[in-house]
Amino acid sequence: MRTLLSLVAIVILGVVVLMYFGIINIDQTQQGVVQAPKFQADVAKVTLGTENKTVAVPTISVEKPGAQTNAQAPN
């Protein structure tokens, strides 16, 4: 039960923060007398795009160690 209440509180806090920064704008368009009130929500528009770029990527080479002789073998 505490987890559910914590999640609800986090969601409410997130909506309040988004409204504060103007990302979400909620306006009441019809008063609720007999029917339920109507609301209109304007949210920020996010556009995504792609861009082709050439990126330099470092190359890595791995060399296996040579055969060790008995004199050089670690203890």
Rosetta constraint file for C-alpha pairs under 8 A:
AtomPair CA 1 CA 5 HARMONIC 6.32 0.50
AtomPair CA 2 CA 6 HARMONIC 6.00 0.50
AtomPair CA 3 CA 7 HARMONIC 6.18 0.50
AtomPair CA 4 CA 8 HARMONIC 6.23 0.50
AtomPair CA 5 CA 9 HARMONIC 6.11 0.50
AtomPair CA 6 CA 10 HARMONIC 6.19 0.50
AtomPair CA 7 CA 11 HARMONIC 6.23 0.50
AtomPair CA 8 CA 12 HARMONIC 6.19 0.50
AtomPair CA 9 CA 13 HARMONIC 6.06 0.50
AtomPair CA 10 CA 14 HARMONIC 6.06 0.50
AtomPair CA 11 CA 15 HARMONIC 6.26 0.50
AtomPair CA 12 CA 16 HARMONIC 6.23 0.50
AtomPair CA 13 CA 17 HARMONIC 6.21 0.50
AtomPair CA 14 CA 18 HARMONIC 6.18 0.50
AtomPair CA 15 CA 19 HARMONIC 6.11 0.50
AtomPair CA 15 CA 24 HARMONIC 7.80 0.50
AtomPair CA 16 CA 20 HARMONIC 6.11 0.50
AtomPair CA 17 CA 21 HARMONIC 6.39 0.50
AtomPair CA 18 CA 22 HARMONIC 6.28 0.50
AtomPair CA 18 CA 23 HARMONIC 5.25 0.50
AtomPair CA 18 CA 24 HARMONIC 5.73 0.50
AtomPair CA 19 CA 23 HARMONIC 5.86 0.50
AtomPair CA 19 CA 24 HARMONIC 4.80 0.50
AtomPair CA 19 CA 25 HARMONIC 6.06 0.50
AtomPair CA 22 CA 44 HARMONIC 7.99 0.50
AtomPair CA 23 CA 43 HARMONIC 5.65 0.50
AtomPair CA 23 CA 44 HARMONIC 5.03 0.50
AtomPair CA 24 CA 41 HARMONIC 6.91 0.50
AtomPair CA 24 CA 42 HARMONIC 5.91 0.50
AtomPair CA 24 CA 43 HARMONIC 4.52 0.50
AtomPair CA 24 CA 44 HARMONIC 6.51 0.50
AtomPair CA 25 CA 41 HARMONIC 5.58 0.50
AtomPair CA 25 CA 42 HARMONIC 5.07 0.50
AtomPair CA 25 CA 43 HARMONIC 6.25 0.50
AtomPair CA 26 CA 39 HARMONIC 6.69 0.50
AtomPair CA 26 CA 40 HARMONIC 5.76 0.50
AtomPair CA 26 CA 41 HARMONIC 4.36 0.50
AtomPair CA 26 CA 42 HARMONIC 6.40 0.50
AtomPair CA 27 CA 39 HARMONIC 5.59 0.50
AtomPair CA 27 CA 40 HARMONIC 5.32 0.50
AtomPair CA 27 CA 41 HARMONIC 6.37 0.50
AtomPair CA 28 CA 37 HARMONIC 7.19 0.50
AtomPair CA 28 CA 38 HARMONIC 5.91 0.50
AtomPair CA 28 CA 39 HARMONIC 4.31 0.50
AtomPair CA 28 CA 40 HARMONIC 6.30 0.50
AtomPair CA 29 CA 37 HARMONIC 7.50 0.50
AtomPair CA 29 CA 38 HARMONIC 5.45 0.50
AtomPair CA 29 CA 39 HARMONIC 5.35 0.50
AtomPair CA 29 CA 40 HARMONIC 6.51 0.50
AtomPair CA 30 CA 37 HARMONIC 5.24 0.50
AtomPair CA 30 CA 38 HARMONIC 4.98 0.50
AtomPair CA 30 CA 39 HARMONIC 7.11 0.50
AtomPair CA 31 CA 36 HARMONIC 7.73 0.50
AtomPair CA 31 CA 37 HARMONIC 5.02 0.50
AtomPair CA 31 CA 38 HARMONIC 7.09 0.50
AtomPair CA 32 CA 36 HARMONIC 4.85 0.50
AtomPair CA 32 CA 37 HARMONIC 4.00 0.50
AtomPair CA 32 CA 38 HARMONIC 7.54 0.50
AtomPair CA 33 CA 37 HARMONIC 7.64 0.50
AtomPair CA 68 CA 72 HARMONIC 6.13 0.50
AtomPair CA 68 CA 73 HARMONIC 6.09 0.50
AtomPair CA 69 CA 73 HARMONIC 6.20 0.50
